[in-house]
């Protein structure tokens, strides 16, 4: 209860007082309830902040570039490894459209297949994770081969997509080298004046 006492002048110069008694139980209960909710929200916010820090640490500890982008090509998320893979700082890469990473800066011509459409199609129609291999360009214009791992059917109704990008230039060169060696061996074997067989 809240008790309020005010002086009051009565008739014939007599002094008195006015006493107001107010029941504030509901107000106190509401305040207590609000304080409890506020503490719970603060606890949840702190837990979410710690979880976000842990997730950021995981994202930034991987050697692969992780890029999240909107269907319209706007890059919304990038980990620290985009610097190693594409040559852009995480904040810098968000200022360019996703498809620009796959355009030759010398020509600025659109690729034969729109990379965003291909990723969206793959994400919507594959029940498993799918990888795409394509040519990309670093910030300085250096071409390289990149493997993009796209999400699965879970993103079917989403406007947001995520890819994991890995530089596979060295593997591609090794593959081409092995292929060339195999072709040379086949050519030599076909023209050799002696019989050749495996055992």
Residue, then its C-alpha position, 0 to 999 in steps of 0.5 A: x500500500x501507498x499512504x499519502x498524508x496532506x495537511x488540510x485546513x478545516x472550518x474555524x481555523x482548525x487543522x487536520x490532515x487528508x490521508x490517501x491510501x492506495x493499493x499498488x499490489x498490481x503495480x508492484x507485481x507488474x514491475x517484478x514481472x517486468x524485472x524478471x523478463x528483463x533479466x531473462x532477456x539479458x541472460x538470453x542476449x548474453x548467451x546469444x552474444x557468446x554463441x555468435x562469438x564462438x560461431x565467428x571464431x569457427x567461421x574465421x578459423x577455416x581455410x575456406x572462404x565462406x560467403x553468404x549472399x542474397x538472390x540479387x547478388x548482394x554479399x551479406x556475410x564473409x569470413x576472414x578467409x576470403x582474403x586468402x582465397x579472393x584477395x578481398x577483406x571481409x568488409x571490402x568484398x561486401x561492396x561488390x556483387x557476388x557474380x563479379x568474383x567470376x567475371x574477368x576484370x579485363x573484359x567485364x563480360x558476363x559468364x556463359x552460365x550465370x553463377x548465381x542461377x547455377x548455385x540457386x538451381x543446385x541448392x533447390x534441386x539437390x538433396x545433398x551438398x553439391x560442389x561446382x568447379x569454375x574459374x574465378x578472379x582475385x581482386x588483382x585480376x589473377x584467374x584461378x580455379x575455385x570449388x564452390x560447395x553449395x547448400x542443400x534442399x533446406x534452402x529451397x524457399x530462401x532468398x539467402x544462399x551460402x557457399x564454401x569456396x576453396x582454391x583448387x588451382x593446384x589440383x586442377x594443374x596436377x590433374x591436367x599434368x597427369x592427363x597430358x602425361x597419360x596422353x603422351x604415354x598412349x601416343x608413344x605406346x601406339x607408335x612404338x616399334x615393339x610390343x608393350x603390355x601390362x602385367 
